């Protein structure tokens, strides 16, 4: 049996479609009621959780495989896993965004950067050797520059429509984001054949 954790919501729907295209039994997922976990005819045991919980389940060996966004992986300090596959779904980017004059501005103080992702933000500016002040926001991060709380933001950008609507633009792309298949290192050691089989089936489903 392979135990899997899938991020709820859009990733759940997209992964379900991919599993179906790979000829896995997805009927229990499509007919999911209030069950917290399900089993399929393919000997898969699947649980659904929030993105950070998927990583926690994997970290503690509760599941063998996790399907989670790269944004969550980058923001988490857990790295004891193998990333086996980029599912190429849920594609977007991490970006630094601000008003058009941001790059030419002469700052007499530390830049203030608003973000839901302080770890990603800190790493990005550390690579640029810039000392900044990070302001953690949980809601509409675009409000940071709009209300004068921050000089710029680091956020996930998909279409850029919200940025444009608020007079902001992408200053620099930081990294690509998509849904990834990750595996617990210990599970990979003991269930390698079954896990590799799943990777190959999902890869075939991507190209068909």
N, C-alpha and C positions, 0 to 999 in steps of 0.2 A: 504493500500500500504506500502511495505517495500522499503526503499531507501538504496541502496548499493553502496559502492565505492570499486573498485578493482584495484590493482596495475597493471599498464601496463606491457606488455612483457611476460616473462615466467610464472609469477604468474597468469596472465590473462588466458593464455592457460590452465594451470593446473586446475585452479578453474572452468573454463568453462567445462572441461572434468568431473570434479566432480559433477557439477550442472546437467550435462546431465545424468550422472549415477544415480543421485537422482531424475530423471524424471522431471526436470524443463525445461521449454521452453528456449532453448539457440539459436534458429534460428536467432534472432536479433543480437546476439553477433557474430555468425559465419559470418553473412552478414554485419558486421559493416563497414560502409563507413567512411565518415568524421563527422558523428554525434558525439556530445560531450556527449550525454546521450541517453539511449534507454529504452523502456518499453517492458515488456514481457506479454504473455498471463496469466502468474501466478501472475499478479499484482505486479511485481517487477520493480522498476525504478533503472537503473544501470548507474553509471558514471565511467570513467576510468581515472586514473591519476598517477602521480609519487608517489612513496611510501610515502614521507613526506606529500604530499598533501592529501593523503587518511586520514592520521591522523588529518590534519587540518580540513578537511570536517567533520570528526566525532566530533572533539573538539567543533566546532561551531554549531553542530546540523543540518548540511546540509544533512547528511545521518544517518541512524540508525546503519548500519553494515559496517564494513571495513574488507577487506581481505588484509593482509600485512605481510611482513616478520618479524620474531622476532628480527632480527638485527636492523630494523628501530625502533621498539618499544623500544629496549634497549638503543638506541642512542638518543631517544627523551625524553624530560622532561615532556610530557603530560602523566598522569597516571589515569585520571578520566574516566576509561572505565572498562568493564568486558571482560576478555578473556574467550570465551565460548568453543572454540574448537581448538585443534591442528590438522591441516589438514594432517600432516605428508607428505607434499610435499615440494619440494625445500629444502630437508634436507642437512645440512652442519654444520660446527661448527665455533665458534670463537676460535682462538688459538693464543698463543704467539709462535713466530717462530724466529729462528736465526741460526747462525752457531753452529755446534755440541759442541764447547768449551764454549758456553755462560754460562752454569750453573756452570762451574768450574772457571770462570774468576774472578779475584779479581779487582773490579772496585774502583779506587781512586777518583771517581767523581760520580755525579748522572748519572744513566743509561739514554740513549737517546732512546726513543721508537717512531718509526714512525707508523702512523695509519690514516685511514680515519675515525676512530671512537674514538675521544678523550674522550667522556663521558664513553664509555665502558672501555677504557684503564685506565682512571683515577680511576674508581670504582674498577677494578681488582687489581691494585697496591695498592690502599688504604686499601683493605682487607688484603693485604700482609704486610701492614704498611711500604711501600717503597715510598720514595720521588723520583720521576723521572721527566725527561723533556720530554714532549710530542711534537713530530714534526708532524704537520698535512700535509699529502700528499693526493692528489686527484687521482693520476694515479696509476702506478705500484708500490705499496708500497714495494715490494721486493727489489726495487732499494735502499732503505734506507741503509741496511747493505752492499749491494754490492758496493756502491760508498763511503762508510765510513761516511754517514750522520747520521746513527743511529746504535745502538748496536743490536736492535731486532725490530720486528714488531708485532702488534696486527691486525689480519685481518681475513676475512672469508676464510675458507679452505674447499674445496669440495673433490678434488682428491689428492691434494698435489703435483701434477705434476710440477707446476710452481715453488714451493719451491725447489724440488729436482733438477730441471734444473739449479737453481742458487746456489746450494750448501747449501741450508737452510733445516732445519727440524723443526718439531713441538717440542717445548720445553714443553709446557703444554696446555692441552685443557681448555678453559675458560667456554664455555657453548654450548648447542645445539641450532641450529637455524632451523626453519621451518616456513611455512606459518601458520598464526593464524587467526581465526575469532574473531573479537572484536566487542563490541556493546556499543553504547552510553548509559550511565546509565539511563538517562531520557527516552530514547526510550524503553529500556527494561521494564521500569515501565509501560508504556502505551501500548506496543505492545508485551508483554511477550509471549502470546499464539502463535502468528505467528512466533516469533523468535525461541521459543523452538521447534516448529514444523520443522523449517528449520534445526536446529541443529540435531534433530533426523534423518531427512532424509539424511543429509550429513554423519552422523555417519553410517547409514545403507549402504550408497553407498561406504564407506571406506572398509567395511567388505565383500562386495559382489564382 
